[in-house]
């Protein structure tokens, strides 16, 4: 029940949260992020022609408890959310000098109360996600406290662009099933 309260969004779609290095967070918008903990969010729907009309938005949030930034990807449809996530991953890879085919890492944040569901009984769920996506997926044991009393666990997803995107979708599909 706690996972449901932490994940639900008024529009009914669950936003996807990930960590990005603070020093390259501006690459998403070609601008610097607010280091005081505010949002430097522009809506990709209105700011980026690639997303015009999709309803997708990407916000970067700085917190007092993390040196990295939290990227929040929201959209009105699964297709728009996937497209926005692909664009975020693409821009991050370019900033890091990695191609789509090279292995790179993306860290997804999941509610600590839902991390066990991502792992599954005896690791079966995470093993299934790895097999389906081709990515290496590791659920961290550390719990990250974020402002507002939200506790998250990092899920590291490593692989090519398509593998990471598939892994991100798979993890969020598990979280979505918890809400049903």
N, C-alpha and C positions, 0 to 999 in steps of 0.2 A: 504494500500500500504506500509506503514512503517513496518508493521508486516512481510510482504513478504520479504522486503529487510533485515530485521534483522534475518530472519530464513533460507533463502536460503543458500545452500552449493553448491560448485562447482560440486560435484559428484551427486547432485540431491536429496540426502537423507537428511532429516532434523536431525541434531544432537539433542540428548536429553540431557538437562542440569538439574542438581540437586545440592543440597547443602549437604555437609557432614561435620561433626565436624572435625576441624583441628587436634585434638589429635588422631583421628583414621584413618585419610586419608591414612597413610602409609600401613594400612592393605590391601589395594587393590593391592599393589605391594610388600608387606613385606619390605618396605623402607620408609624413612621419606620424606616429601614433602619439596620443596624449599620454605622457608618462605619469600623470597624476591620478590615474585610475579611471579616467573617463572613457567614453566611446569616441573613436574617430571613425565612426561608421558612416559610410556612404552606401546608399542602396545601389547594388549592381543593376537593379531594374532601371533606375533613373540615371546612373552615372556611367554605365558601361553599355555601349551599343550591342555587345554580344548578348546581353540579357534583357534588352528592351522588350517589355511586354510579358516577361516570364513570371514576374512576381517574386523572383528570388532576391534575397538581400544577404549581405555579408557584413557583419560587424566585428570589429576588433576591440577587445576589452582588456585594459590593463588592470591588474589587481595588486594590492599591497602585499599579498602572500606569495606571488610567483614572479620570477624574473622573466619568464616567457609571457606571451600574450595569448589570450583565449580568442579563437575565431569561432563565431557563431554563424552557421549557415541555415537560413530559414527560407521556406518557399511554400507556395500554395499547392504544389503538386510534387509527386515523387520525381518526375522527369526534370522539373526545374531545379529541385534540390540536388539531383545527381549532376546536372549540367553546371550548377554553381560550384559544387565540390570539385568537379573536374577542372574548372577554371582556377580555383584556389590552388589545387595541387600543381597545375601547370605553371602558375606564376611563382609558386614557392620553388619548384624544381629549376626554373630559369634563374631565379635569384641565387640558388645554390650551385648553379653550373651543372646540373644533372639533366640528362635527356629522359624522355618518356620511357625508354627501354631499360635504362640503368636502375639498379636497386636504390631506393631512397626510403626514408622513414617518415611516417606521419603518426602523430600521437593523438588518439581520440580520448575524450573524457567521458566516462560513464558514471552514473550515480553509484556510490560505494555499495548501496543496498542492492544494486542490480548486477554487480560484477560477478557474483557467483553464478548467475544465469548465463553469462557470456562464457564462463569456464565450463559449466555443465558438470554432470556427475562424472567423476574420474577424468575430467578434461575432455569428455566426448564432444561437447559443443564447440569448443575452440579448435579441436582437431578437425572437426567437420568443416568449420569456417576456413581453416588453412587449406584443406583439400579442395574445397569448392573454389576458393579465390586464387590459390597458388601463392599467396602471400605468407610470410612468417608473421604470426600474431601472438603476442605475449601480453597477458594481463598482469600489470604490476601489482605488487602486494601493498605498496605504500598508499596511504590515504591522504589526499590533498584537501585541505580545508580552504574553501573559497568564501569570500564575503557573503554574508546572509545565512551562514550556517550550512551551506551546501557542502557535502563531502563527496569527492569524486575519486575514482581510481583511473590511472592512465592505462590505455590499451595501445601498445606499440604495434604498428602495422608496417611491415617492410616488404618491398618488392617493386616491380615495374609500376608504371602509372595505372594500367588496367588492373593489376593485382591489388594494389592499394585501394583503388576505388571500389573494387568488388569486396574487399575486406571491410572497408568502412560501411558499405551497404549491408553486409552480412551482420555486423555487430549491431547496427541500428535496427535491423529486422528482428533480432533477438529482443531488443528493448521494446520495440513496437508490440511484440507478442505479449510482453508483460503487462501492457496497458489494456489489452483486450479482455 
